[in-house]
Amino acid sequence: MKIEKKLNDSRLLITLDGRLDTMTVPQLEQEIKSIPDTVTELIVDLAGTEYISSTGLRALLSAYKVMRSRGGMKITNANELLKEIFDVTGFSDFLSIE
């Protein structure tokens, strides 16, 4: 998993490339823990993400909980399989998915 971050004022873009699973989630969790307090908008770009496990979903939920009180979080560029996973698990009910 490759993680790229771009900070622009109070907006943080995290781009994920690869599989978000048990082996790679610790990397994302570290990035979530290191989000500066000044960030009010988190965008997670999943264009290069081919798979998300339940552990990956938990990491996204953690990021959502952090960002909910600061401003917001949205998911972008999820492929059809990932959108289906978000729908089946109920994540699409509370996450902004574009």
C-alpha positions as CSV (number, residue, x, y, z in Angstrom):
1,M,0.0,0.0,0.0
2,K,1.3,3.4,-1.0
3,I,-0.1,6.4,0.9
4,E,0.3,9.9,-0.4
5,K,-0.7,13.0,1.6
6,K,-1.2,16.6,0.4
7,L,-2.0,19.3,2.9
8,N,-3.5,22.5,1.6
9,D,-4.4,24.9,4.5
10,S,-7.1,23.1,6.4
11,R,-7.7,20.4,3.8
12,L,-5.9,17.1,3.8
13,L,-6.0,14.7,0.8
14,I,-4.9,11.1,1.5
15,T,-4.5,9.0,-1.7
16,L,-4.4,5.2,-1.1
17,D,-2.9,2.9,-3.8
18,G,-3.2,-0.8,-3.3
19,R,-5.1,-3.1,-0.9
20,L,-6.4,-1.8,2.4
21,D,-6.2,-4.9,4.6
22,T,-4.8,-6.3,7.8
23,M,-1.2,-6.0,6.5
24,T,-1.5,-2.3,5.4
25,V,-4.0,-0.8,7.8
26,P,-1.4,0.1,10.4
27,Q,0.1,2.5,7.9
28,L,-3.2,4.3,7.5
29,E,-3.8,4.3,11.2
30,Q,-0.5,6.1,11.7
31,E,-1.5,8.7,9.1
32,I,-4.9,9.2,10.8
33,K,-3.2,9.6,14.2
34,S,-0.9,12.3,12.8
35,I,-3.6,14.5,11.2
36,P,-2.8,18.0,12.4
37,D,-5.5,19.7,14.6
38,T,-5.8,22.4,12.0
39,V,-7.3,20.0,9.4
40,T,-11.1,20.5,9.0
41,E,-11.6,18.5,5.8
42,L,-10.2,15.0,5.1
43,I,-10.5,13.6,1.6
44,V,-9.6,10.0,1.1
45,D,-9.0,9.2,-2.6
46,L,-9.5,5.5,-3.4
47,A,-8.8,5.6,-7.1
48,G,-5.9,3.2,-6.7
49,T,-7.5,1.0,-4.1
50,E,-8.6,-2.4,-5.3
51,Y,-9.8,-4.0,-2.1
52,I,-10.9,-3.0,1.5
53,S,-11.2,-5.6,4.2
54,S,-13.2,-5.3,7.4
55,T,-10.0,-4.0,9.1
56,G,-9.7,-1.3,6.4
57,L,-13.3,-0.3,7.0
58,R,-12.5,0.0,10.7
59,A,-9.6,2.4,9.9
60,L,-11.9,4.5,7.7
61,L,-14.5,4.6,10.5
62,S,-11.7,5.8,12.9
63,A,-10.8,8.6,10.5
64,Y,-14.5,9.5,10.2
65,K,-14.8,9.7,14.0
66,V,-11.8,12.0,14.2
67,M,-13.0,14.3,11.4
68,R,-16.7,14.4,12.4
69,S,-16.0,16.8,15.2
70,R,-13.5,18.9,13.1
71,G,-15.5,19.4,10.0
72,G,-15.9,16.4,7.7
73,M,-14.5,13.6,5.6
74,K,-15.3,12.3,2.2
75,I,-14.4,9.4,0.1
76,T,-13.6,10.0,-3.6
77,N,-13.0,7.8,-6.6
78,A,-14.2,4.5,-5.1
79,N,-14.7,1.8,-7.8
80,E,-18.0,-0.1,-8.1
81,L,-16.8,-3.0,-5.9
82,L,-15.8,-0.6,-3.1
83,K,-19.1,1.3,-3.4
84,E,-20.9,-2.0,-3.1
85,I,-18.9,-2.8,0.1
86,F,-19.8,0.6,1.5
87,D,-23.5,0.0,0.7
88,V,-23.7,-3.5,2.1
89,T,-21.9,-2.5,5.4
90,G,-24.0,0.6,5.8
91,F,-20.9,2.9,5.5
92,S,-22.6,4.8,2.7
93,D,-25.3,5.8,5.2
94,F,-22.9,8.1,7.0
95,L,-19.9,8.6,4.8
96,S,-19.9,11.1,2.0
97,I,-18.9,9.0,-1.0
98,E,-18.3,10.6,-4.4
